[in-house]
Amino acid sequence: MHVVIIGNGAAGVTAAFRIRQHQPDWQITMISGESKYHYSRPALMYIYMGHMPYQDTKPIEDHVWSDKKIELLRDWVVDIDTQGKKLKLHRRGAMDFDRLIISTGSKPNKFGWPGQDLQGVQGLWGLYDLKLLQENAARTKTAVIVGGGLIGIEMAEMLHSQGIHVIFLVREKSYWNHILPPEESALINQIIVEQGIDLRLETELKEIIDNGQGQVGGIVTTSGEEITCQLVGLTAGVSPNCDMVKETSIATKRGILVDQSLQTSAPDVWAAGDCAEIEMPEGKRNQINQVWYTAKMQGEIAGDNVAGMKRQYEPPLWYNSAKFFDLEYHTYGQVNRDLNQELNLVWQHPREPKILRIVHNRAMETIGIQSMGIRLRHRVCEKWINEKQTPGWVLEHLAEANFDPEFYQRHEDEIRSYLGKQIQ
């Protein structure tokens, strides 16, 4: 049995190891055009800023792949024949498969802006983008970042660390306010400005100007303002990378359509991770889960099913984390998603960048917890939400979730006192 996995991100790698665990004698081939070895994509900024070398971003030592008899092939898939069970590769011609997993991840969004293909315009998604950023930054005095998401603020920090003046265009009234509640969003605005980034809220890109040599010379906003710059970072979100299946029999919508076993419309073909769109029962919106831990979980489910197990993917309790310069952010469960059903208890430190939010429903069941500047234990928060503990109970046991390092200031008593009054 020959299993081929397209993509070597979290979903594909997890699937490969699950299959090997169940089927020690099957042939497993992983194909990626970007890199031979799996690496941590969020670590790109730390490579650029000199905090760590590329080798240290690989969570699996190189020898493990041969030890596990998993073949790593650096190539690009240009066509998939689902009926004949053949792949056409850019370098190596045809390859047969018995079972296939597609885990091609996401791709940066582009919205047809004039000039978006000029030299000096780029996203930040893979190793190629990192190399390109190093080249583009060498001739840059001013950079414009377009899009108020997590990749945008990472790119802003990377360029700012090199002494480049960064202008950050965010079309919303406040940074990431479609995800963050008002207090957290306002705090991030403050931190961006304090770091020396020129934050332009309610400002959108209209076009990118050619300097006459096929390179970025500046941008024009929708209000008509012209800004001189030499680099434009397009970070306006991502979408499922399913381009390679568009001309095949595999069904797609926003992403590659899969059932809850993560199987596609084609026999013996599965999809997992950011590229997969999970079809939900009638009346519910299909799900695209695009964070690391859901990719890993989907890789497990796809790998088990390919290996002959019978498993269904159940979307887990939502979790996400990020870092805004030096400020850590963690969110668990339902926060800022259904404002008609959410009641919020919010504590904010009067001087330091720290916020704790406990979200509950009208039945006094905790449905979400969000922290900024305070570390909480993932499993403890998840347990409280799954057990539907009351906000009062959570406050009484808040110290159990503390995960701040030794000598960090503790705030449980003042949080308990302040939020207890809100409950009353």
N, C-alpha and C positions, 0 to 999 in steps of 0.2 A: 504494500500500500504506500503510495507516494502522496504526501500532503505538502502543498505549496502555500506559503503565507506571503502575501504582498504587503510590505510595510514592516518596519522593525521598531515601531513605537511601543508604548506600554501594552496596548491590546495584543499586537502581534507576538511580542516576546512572551507575554504571559500565556497565550494560547499554545505556543511552541513547547514550553516547559510542561504545560498540563498534558498535552498529547504524549510527550515523551514519558511522563509519569505513568500513564495508562498503557501505552503501547511501546515497549522498549525496542522493538524490532522494526518499526515502520521507518520509512525514509522521510525526513523532514527537510524542506528547503525554504529558507527565508530570503526574499528578494527586496532590495532597497537600492534605489539609484542615488540617494543622498549620502549614505555612509555604510560601511561594512558592518560596523558594530553599533549596537544600541547605546544611546547616550541620553542624558537628562536634558530635555529641551529647555526647561526653565533656567538651566545653568548657563545659557548662552551669554547673558549679561555679565556673569562673573568671569567668563573667559575674556570678554572684551575689556573689562575693567581691571584685569590682571589679578583677580582674587584667586583664581584656580586655573590649572592647565587643562586642556581638553581631556587628557588621559584620566584625570580625576572625576570627570563627569560621566564616566562609564560605570554604572552600578554593578556590572557583571564582568569579571575578569576574562580576558581574551581566551584563555585556555579552556574555560568552561564549555564553550560552544563545541569544540572538538571532543571534549570529554563526554558531552551529551549526544554526540553524533548528529548535531544540527548543522547543516551546510548553510553558510552565509554567502550569498551571491550579490555582488554589486552590479546592478543592471536596472534597466527600465522596462516595464511591461507596456507594450504598445497596442496589444490586442488580446482579447479573451474570447476563445471559441468554447462556449459552454456545452454545446452538443458534442463536439469532437474531443472535449477536455484537453485543449491545447492552449498554451500561452505563446505569444510571439514577443520575443525580447529584442531590445534595440541592438545589443551586441552579439548575443549568442544564438540567435535564431529561435527555433521552436523548442518548447518544453512540454512534455506530457504531465498531467496530474490526474490523480484519482479523486482527491478532495481539495477544495480551495478555500482559503480564508482571505478576505480583502480587508486590510486594516490600514488604509491610506491616509487616515487622519483628516485634517482640515487644510484650508488654504485661505490666505488673506483676501478680504473683499476688495474689489475695485468697482467703482460706480461710473465708469466712462468719462472721467474728468478729462478735458482737453489737456494734453501734455503729460498724461500719467505714464507714458512710456519713454520719457526723456531720461538721459543718463543723469543719475543723481536722485531718481525717484525709486523708492524701495519700501518693502515691508521688513518684518523681522520675525521669521518663522523657522529657519533652518540654518545649517552650517554655511550654505552658499550666501545667505543674507548677511551672516556675520562677516564673512570675508569681504563682501561688497560694501558693507558699512565701514569697515576699516579703510577701504580704498576711497570711498566717497568723503569720509570725514577728513581725510588728509588735505582736501582743498576747500574745506568748509569753515566759514566764520560764523554764519547764522544758519540754523536749521529750523524748519517748520514741521511740527508733528500734527497730523490730522487724525482726530478720533480720540474720544475720551475713555478708552478702555484700559485694561491691565497692560497690554503690550505697549500701548502708547506711553504710559508713565515709565515703563522700563526703558524704552528707547530714549525718552527725555533724560532720565538719570544717567544713562550710558554716555550720551553726547555731552551732557553738562559736566560729567567727570573729566572730560578732555578739554575743558575750557571753551567749549562752543556755546554761543548764545542760542538758547532754545526758546522758540515761540510755540505754544501749545494751543491748538484750535479745538475747542469743544463746542458742539452745536447746542448742547443743553444749557439750562440756566445755571446748573451746578455740576461739578464733575461726577460722572457715573450715577446720576440721581435716579436713573431708571432701575438701578440695582440697590443703591444705598438709601437708607432713610435720611431725612434732612440734616440731622446732627452730624452723622458720620460723613456725609458728602461735604458739608461745610468745613469740617475738620481737615479733610484732604485738600480742599481748595486752599486753606490757610497754609498747610505744609508745603504745597507746590510753590506758592508765592514766596514763602520764607526761604526756600532752597535757592531762589534766584531764577526760577523759571517764569517766563512771561506768559501767564495764563490768560487766554482770550475766550471768555464764555460767550455763548450765543453767537458764535462766529463760525461760518461755514466756508469751505473751499469752493471756488467757482472754476478756476483754471490754473494751470501751472505754465509759467512763461519760459519760452526757449531763449537762451542767451545768444542765439545766433550760431552756436556751434553744436547744437544737439544736446546741450546740457541745461540743467535747471538754472534759471537766472532770477526767478522770483515766483510769487503766486499772487492771485487776485482773489479776494473774498467776495461773497455774494453781496456785500454792502458796497463793493467797488474799491475797497482799500487795496493798494498794491504794496507788497512786502518783498524786499530784496532778500534772497537767500540762495544758498548753493546746494542744499539737500532738503528733500521732502520725504518724510516718513509717513506712509499710508498705513494706519493702524485702526481702520474703521471696522473692527470685528473680523470674524472668520465664518466660513461656511463649509459644509462637508465636501471633501475632495473626492468626487465621484466621476470626474471627467473620463477616466479610462473605461467606464462601463456604459457610457451614453449610447454607444453604437452596438451594444450587445443586447441579448434577450433579458438581461437582469433589470428588473423594474426599479425605477427611481422616482422620487419627488424632490423634496429638498435634499435628501440624502439617499443612500442605497436602502431600499425598503427591506425590512426583515421582520419575521414573526418573533415571538418571545423566546424561541430557541435560537434566535439570531440567524436563521436560515433565510436566504434570499429566495426570489421566485424561481431561480435555476436550481436543478437537482445538484446535490453535493457541493454547493457553494454557500458559504456563510460570510457575514460581514460583522465587524466589531469595532468599537471605538468611535471616534469623532465622525467618521464617514457614514455610520449606520443611523437609519431612521426607523425607530421601532413602531410598528403599527399597533395601535391601541384599539380596544373595543369601541363600537359605535358610540358616538357622543363624547368621546375623549380625544384630545389632540395628540397626534403622533409625537413621540419623544425623540429628541436628539440631545444626548448627554455628552457634553464636551469638557470634561475635567479629568484629571489623571486617575482618580480612584474609580470612576465609572468605567473608564477605558480598561483598567486592570480587571475589574469585575466582569465586564463583557468578554474580555479575553479568556477568562476562566470558563465562562459558560460556553463560548464557542468552541474552545479546545476540548472540553468534556464531551460536547455533542458530536464533534468530529471523531473523537476517539470511541464513540459508541455508547456514551452515557446518555441519559435523558434528563435534561435540566431546562428550566425556564428562567428567564431573566426577570427579576422583580426590581424595579428602580429603588435603590436604597434611600435612606434618609439623606436629604441634601446636605452636602458639606463643601465648603470652598475656603481657600486661604490665599493670601497675597501679602505683598510687602510694598508699601508706599514709601520709598526712601528708607528710613529706619523704623517706620511704623508698621507693626504686624497687625493683620486682620484675619479673623476667623469667623465663620458663620455656620450654624448648624440648624437644620430644619427650615421652617417657614418664617422668613423675615422679609417684610416689605413686598409681599406677593399678592395678598388679598386683604386690602386695607379695610374692607367692610367686616372682615371676620377677625382681624388682629387687634388686640389690646396690648399696649406697650408700656413697659416699665423701663425707664432710661436713667442711668447715672452717668454723669460726665464730671471728670476731675476739673476743679476750678482753674488750675494753672497748667497742668501737664496734659499731653495728648493721649487721654485714656477715656474710653467709653465702654460701658457694659449695658447691653439691651436684653431684656427677657420678654419674650412675646408669648401671650396666652390667648385662649379663646374665651367665649362667654361662659363656658362651663368650668373655668379656672383650671384648664389643662395647659401646661407649658407646651408650646408647639415650635418654639424657636429660641435660640440663644446666639447673640452676636457680640464679639469683643474686638476692641481696638486698643493696642498698647498693653493688653493683659493677655497672658497665655492661659488657656484652659485645656484640660485633658479631653481629647476627642471622645474616647470611649465613655467617659463619665457623662458628658453632655448628651451624647447619643442615647445612653441608657435612661437618663431622666426624661427625655422627650418620648422615647418609646414606652416608658412606664406611665406617661401622662401625669407626672408629678405636678402639684400645684406650685405657683410661683413662690408662695411662702415657704414651702418645703425646700425648694431649690435654694432660696436665700439662706435658710438654716444650715444647709449642707454645702454652701458655696466653697468653703475651704477645701473640700475633698477634690474639687476640680482644678485647684491651683496647680499651675505647671511652670511658674516663673522660676528662674534660677535662684540659687542661694544669694542672699543679701539684697534681692530686689524688694522694693517696698510693697507691703501687703495692704489691701484696701477692703477686705471682707467686712470689717465692722462698720465702716462708714457707708459702704454700699447697702448693707443690711438695714441700717438705720434709715437711710434716705429712701430706699425703695419700699421699705415696710410702711412708711407713711403714705406712699403713693397707693399701696394696696388698700389701706384703710380709707 
